[in-house]
């Protein structure tokens, strides 16, 4: 199996495996939770393979994915870099985005307990609370760093201006964003901002939520509990158009002697040595295949060919439904004129 090289994530000293593991699908959103023993075996296999950046969130379950990781990492915590997130609260069946200091602290304490650790390596704000200035949330995260409860701070789904303002309060180590051959809107503004500020980039859904692995046929096998079934890109009116993208990627992968998912993942790796993709999986054979993407070599001509096959606006359908906030809706009030909620 290809060895997983190490990389510096951001400019504050965090070092991680050049490919991470997204753990969400083990417990939530992609159908029923998978058997705990199987997922613990998968996590152990990932770590033995050199994949040490493990990504979770308190909302995955909710809570059950963090608990799973806490169990899986007993005795091997020192071998991994653990990333989790806060900011999406479900109370009384209602979703709320929260970044107020009391909530930030309580969420962190609860995650520490579930993960069974004294300190979280990388703590992300999962979604931005647009009711209060980002500086307020960052102020509390800075205190958590000073207290040794978290080592590094990250943001997820944040706009370039939100990233700048947050970084001015305390250095941001990583920004998590969706980046793949079929999601490229971050390339214009957010990626250049991260690079200017020395912030690492963590690419989630680098395989287009499985589409760049299996193509349109994956939709037929999704359970009714799988939220991908309801995403715009997977609807019949968009699927036929998007299928042609998968066909073109598959054709090129066949020529190169790799799988479509390895080609798609290699493309993300080739975006730069500051980019760490975190493909998720629940199967050991898929994890091995994802690691294999690290040894796929792409020439500048092949990169250009891939990008012409899947140009920035080629995909039909939004990433999420209108009820899920993204970086486009992440602007927060100005601190100087803020009067409080």
C-alpha positions as CSV (number, residue, x, y, z in Angstrom):
1,X,0.0,0.0,0.0
2,X,1.2,3.5,-0.7
3,X,2.6,5.3,2.3
4,X,0.8,8.4,3.5
5,X,3.2,11.3,3.7
6,X,3.0,13.9,6.4
7,X,2.2,17.6,5.8
8,X,2.1,20.8,7.7
9,X,-1.5,22.1,8.0
10,X,-1.4,25.8,8.3
11,X,1.5,27.8,9.8
12,X,1.0,27.3,13.5
13,X,2.8,23.9,13.7
14,X,0.1,21.3,13.2
15,X,1.4,18.3,11.2
16,X,-1.0,15.7,9.9
17,X,-1.2,12.9,7.4
18,X,-1.6,14.2,3.8
19,X,-4.9,12.4,3.6
20,X,-7.4,12.3,6.5
21,X,-10.5,10.2,7.2
22,X,-14.0,11.8,7.4
23,X,-15.9,9.8,10.0
24,X,-19.4,11.2,9.6
25,X,-20.9,8.4,7.4
26,X,-20.0,5.8,10.1
27,X,-22.7,7.2,12.4
28,X,-25.0,9.6,10.6
29,X,-26.5,11.2,7.4
30,X,-25.5,8.4,5.0
31,X,-28.0,5.9,6.1
32,X,-28.3,3.9,9.4
33,X,-25.3,3.9,11.7
34,X,-22.8,1.1,10.8
35,X,-21.8,-1.6,13.3
36,X,-19.5,-0.2,16.0
37,X,-17.0,-3.1,16.0
38,X,-16.6,-2.8,12.2
39,X,-16.0,1.0,12.4
40,X,-13.5,0.6,15.2
41,X,-11.6,-2.0,13.0
42,X,-11.7,0.5,10.1
43,X,-10.3,3.4,12.2
44,X,-7.5,1.1,13.5
45,X,-6.7,0.0,9.9
46,X,-6.6,3.7,8.8
47,X,-4.2,4.6,11.6
48,X,-2.0,1.6,10.8
49,X,-2.0,2.7,7.2
50,X,-0.7,6.2,8.2
51,X,-3.9,8.1,8.1
52,X,-3.9,10.1,11.3
53,X,-6.1,13.1,10.8
54,X,-9.6,11.9,11.9
55,X,-12.5,14.2,11.4
56,X,-15.8,14.3,13.3
57,X,-18.3,16.7,14.7
58,X,-20.7,16.8,17.7
59,X,-23.6,16.9,15.3
60,X,-22.8,13.5,13.7
61,X,-25.3,11.3,15.4
62,X,-25.7,13.7,17.1
63,X,-22.9,12.9,19.5
64,X,-22.6,9.2,18.6
65,X,-19.7,9.6,16.2
66,X,-17.5,11.4,18.8
67,X,-18.3,8.6,21.3
68,X,-17.3,6.0,18.7
69,X,-14.0,7.8,18.1
70,X,-13.4,8.0,21.9
71,X,-13.7,4.2,22.1
72,X,-11.7,3.5,18.9
73,X,-8.8,5.7,20.0
74,X,-8.3,4.2,23.5
75,X,-4.6,3.6,23.9
76,X,-3.6,5.1,20.5
77,X,-4.7,8.8,20.9
78,X,-1.1,10.0,20.8
79,X,-0.8,8.5,17.2
80,X,-3.6,10.7,15.7
81,X,-4.6,14.3,15.2
82,X,-8.3,14.6,16.2
83,X,-10.5,17.2,14.7
84,X,-14.1,17.9,15.8
85,X,-16.6,20.7,15.3
86,X,-19.2,22.7,17.2
87,X,-21.9,25.2,16.1
88,X,-24.9,23.3,15.0
89,X,-27.3,22.7,17.8
90,X,-30.5,20.6,17.8
91,X,-32.8,21.5,20.6
92,X,-36.5,20.5,20.7
93,X,-36.2,19.2,17.1
94,X,-35.1,22.6,15.9
95,X,-31.7,23.3,14.3
96,X,-29.9,26.4,15.4
97,X,-26.4,27.7,14.5
98,X,-24.7,29.0,17.6
99,X,-21.4,30.7,18.3
100,X,-22.1,32.5,21.6
101,X,-19.3,32.1,24.1
102,X,-21.3,30.1,26.7
103,X,-22.4,27.6,24.0
104,X,-18.8,27.4,22.5
105,X,-17.4,26.5,26.0
106,X,-20.2,24.0,26.8
107,X,-19.9,22.3,23.4
108,X,-16.1,22.0,23.8
109,X,-16.4,20.5,27.3
110,X,-19.0,18.0,26.1
111,X,-16.8,16.9,23.1
112,X,-13.8,16.4,25.3
113,X,-15.8,14.1,27.5
114,X,-17.2,12.1,24.6
115,X,-13.9,11.8,22.8
116,X,-12.3,10.9,26.2
117,X,-9.4,13.3,25.7
118,X,-7.9,16.3,27.7
119,X,-7.3,18.4,24.6
120,X,-8.8,18.6,21.0
121,X,-6.1,18.9,18.3
122,X,-8.2,20.9,15.9
123,X,-11.5,22.5,16.8
124,X,-13.7,23.9,14.0
125,X,-16.7,26.2,14.0
126,X,-18.9,24.0,11.9
127,X,-21.2,26.7,10.6
128,X,-20.9,30.5,11.3
129,X,-23.5,32.1,13.7
130,X,-24.4,35.2,11.7
131,X,-26.3,36.8,14.6
132,X,-23.1,37.9,16.3
133,X,-19.7,39.1,15.1
134,X,-17.2,36.4,14.4
135,X,-14.8,38.1,16.7
136,X,-17.0,37.2,19.7
137,X,-16.9,33.5,18.9
138,X,-13.2,33.6,18.2
139,X,-12.5,35.4,21.5
140,X,-13.9,32.3,23.4
141,X,-12.0,29.9,21.2
142,X,-8.8,31.8,21.9
143,X,-9.5,31.4,25.7
144,X,-9.9,27.6,25.1
145,X,-6.5,27.5,23.4
146,X,-4.9,29.4,26.3
147,X,-6.5,27.0,28.8
148,X,-5.1,24.0,26.9
149,X,-8.5,22.5,26.0
150,X,-7.9,22.9,22.2
151,X,-4.6,23.2,20.3
152,X,-5.6,24.7,17.0
153,X,-8.7,26.6,15.7
154,X,-10.5,25.9,12.4
155,X,-13.5,27.3,10.5
156,X,-15.8,25.4,8.2
157,X,-18.0,26.9,5.4
158,X,-16.7,30.4,6.0
159,X,-16.4,33.2,3.5
160,X,-13.1,35.0,2.7
161,X,-14.0,38.1,4.7
162,X,-15.2,36.0,7.7
163,X,-11.9,34.1,7.6
164,X,-9.9,37.3,7.6
165,X,-11.8,38.8,10.6
166,X,-11.5,35.5,12.6
167,X,-7.8,35.2,11.8
168,X,-7.2,38.7,13.1
169,X,-8.4,37.6,16.6
170,X,-6.4,34.4,16.7
171,X,-4.6,32.5,13.9
172,X,-6.8,30.1,12.1
173,X,-4.9,26.8,11.4
174,X,-7.3,25.3,8.9
175,X,-10.4,26.0,6.9
176,X,-12.6,23.1,6.0
177,X,-14.5,23.5,2.7
178,X,-16.1,21.3,0.1
179,X,-13.6,20.9,-2.8
180,X,-13.6,18.3,-5.6
181,X,-13.8,18.0,-9.3
182,X,-17.5,18.8,-9.1
183,X,-17.4,21.6,-6.4
184,X,-15.0,24.3,-7.4
185,X,-16.6,27.6,-6.3
186,X,-14.0,28.0,-3.5
187,X,-11.2,28.5,-5.9
188,X,-12.0,32.1,-6.7
189,X,-11.8,33.8,-3.4
190,X,-11.6,31.4,-0.4
191,X,-8.6,29.3,-1.4
192,X,-6.4,32.4,-2.3
193,X,-7.4,34.0,1.0
194,X,-6.3,30.9,3.0
195,X,-3.0,30.8,1.1
196,X,-2.3,34.5,1.7
197,X,-2.9,34.0,5.4
198,X,-1.0,30.8,5.7
199,X,-4.1,28.7,6.6
200,X,-4.3,25.0,5.7
201,X,-7.1,23.7,3.6
202,X,-9.1,20.6,4.5
203,X,-11.2,19.4,1.6
204,X,-14.3,17.5,2.6
205,X,-16.4,15.4,0.1
206,X,-13.4,15.3,-2.3
207,X,-15.3,12.4,-4.1
208,X,-18.5,14.4,-4.5
209,X,-20.3,12.4,-1.8
210,X,-19.5,9.2,-3.5
211,X,-20.6,10.3,-7.0
212,X,-17.0,10.4,-8.3
213,X,-16.5,6.8,-7.1
214,X,-19.7,5.1,-8.3
215,X,-21.5,7.5,-10.6
216,X,-25.3,7.8,-10.9
217,X,-25.9,4.2,-10.0
218,X,-25.1,5.0,-6.4
219,X,-28.4,6.8,-6.1
220,X,-30.3,3.6,-6.5
221,X,-28.6,2.0,-3.5
222,X,-29.2,4.9,-1.1
223,X,-31.4,4.1,1.9
224,X,-34.3,6.4,2.7
225,X,-32.3,7.7,5.7
226,X,-29.5,8.9,3.4
227,X,-29.6,12.6,3.1
228,X,-27.8,12.5,-0.3
229,X,-31.1,11.3,-1.7
230,X,-32.6,14.7,-1.2
231,X,-29.6,16.8,-2.5
232,X,-30.3,18.8,-5.7
233,X,-27.4,17.2,-7.6
234,X,-28.8,13.7,-7.1
235,X,-32.3,14.6,-8.4
236,X,-33.4,13.0,-11.7
237,X,-33.5,16.4,-13.5
238,X,-29.8,16.9,-12.8
239,X,-28.5,13.4,-12.5
240,X,-28.5,12.6,-16.2
241,X,-26.4,15.7,-17.0
242,X,-24.0,15.0,-14.1
243,X,-23.7,11.3,-15.2
244,X,-21.8,12.5,-18.3
245,X,-19.1,14.1,-16.0
246,X,-18.6,10.7,-14.3
247,X,-18.3,9.0,-17.7
248,X,-15.6,11.4,-18.8
249,X,-13.6,10.9,-15.5
250,X,-14.0,7.1,-15.8
251,X,-12.7,7.2,-19.4
252,X,-9.6,9.1,-18.3
253,X,-9.1,6.9,-15.2
254,X,-9.2,3.7,-17.4
255,X,-6.5,5.2,-19.6
256,X,-4.3,5.9,-16.5
257,X,-4.9,2.5,-15.0
258,X,-6.6,3.8,-11.8
259,X,-10.1,4.0,-10.6
260,X,-12.3,7.1,-11.1
261,X,-12.2,7.8,-7.3
262,X,-8.4,7.6,-7.3
263,X,-8.2,10.0,-10.2
264,X,-10.7,12.5,-8.6
265,X,-8.8,12.3,-5.3
266,X,-5.4,12.7,-6.9
267,X,-6.7,15.9,-8.5
268,X,-7.5,17.3,-5.1
269,X,-4.0,16.3,-3.8
270,X,-2.4,18.0,-6.8
271,X,-4.1,21.3,-5.8
272,X,-1.2,22.0,-3.5
273,X,0.8,20.8,-0.5
274,X,-1.4,22.9,1.8
275,X,-4.5,20.8,0.9
276,X,-5.6,17.7,2.9
277,X,-8.6,15.9,1.5
278,X,-10.6,13.8,4.1
279,X,-12.6,11.2,2.1
280,X,-15.0,9.3,4.2
281,X,-15.7,5.6,4.0
282,X,-17.1,2.7,6.0
283,X,-15.2,0.0,4.1
284,X,-11.6,-1.1,4.4
285,X,-11.2,-1.8,0.7
286,X,-12.4,1.7,-0.1
287,X,-10.0,3.2,2.4
288,X,-7.1,1.2,0.7
289,X,-8.2,2.5,-2.6
290,X,-8.3,6.1,-1.3
291,X,-4.7,5.7,0.0
292,X,-3.7,4.5,-3.4
293,X,-4.7,7.9,-4.9
294,X,-1.5,9.3,-3.3
295,X,0.6,7.4,-5.8
296,X,-1.4,8.5,-8.9
297,X,0.8,10.9,-10.8
298,X,-0.7,13.7,-12.8
299,X,1.1,15.8,-15.4
300,X,0.2,19.5,-15.9
301,X,-1.4,18.4,-19.2
302,X,-3.5,15.7,-17.4
303,X,-4.6,18.3,-14.8
304,X,-5.7,20.6,-17.6
305,X,-7.5,17.8,-19.3
306,X,-9.4,16.9,-16.1
307,X,-10.3,20.5,-15.5
308,X,-11.6,20.9,-19.0
309,X,-13.7,17.7,-18.6
310,X,-15.2,19.2,-15.4
311,X,-15.1,23.0,-15.7
312,X,-16.1,25.0,-12.7
313,X,-19.7,25.5,-13.8
314,X,-20.3,22.1,-15.4
315,X,-22.3,20.4,-12.6
316,X,-26.1,20.8,-12.4
317,X,-27.7,21.4,-9.0
318,X,-26.7,23.2,-5.8
319,X,-24.5,21.4,-3.2
320,X,-27.2,21.5,-0.6
321,X,-30.9,22.3,-0.3
322,X,-31.8,25.9,0.6
323,X,-32.2,25.0,4.3
324,X,-28.5,24.4,4.9
325,X,-26.3,27.5,5.3
326,X,-22.9,27.5,3.5
327,X,-20.0,30.0,3.3
328,X,-22.2,32.2,1.1
329,X,-24.4,32.9,4.1
330,X,-21.6,33.3,6.6
331,X,-21.2,37.1,6.9
332,X,-21.5,38.4,10.5
333,X,-22.4,41.8,12.0
334,X,-19.6,44.4,12.3
335,X,-18.1,44.4,15.8
336,X,-17.9,48.1,16.1
337,X,-21.6,48.7,15.5
338,X,-22.8,45.5,17.3
339,X,-25.3,46.1,20.1
340,X,-25.8,42.4,21.2
341,X,-28.5,39.9,20.4
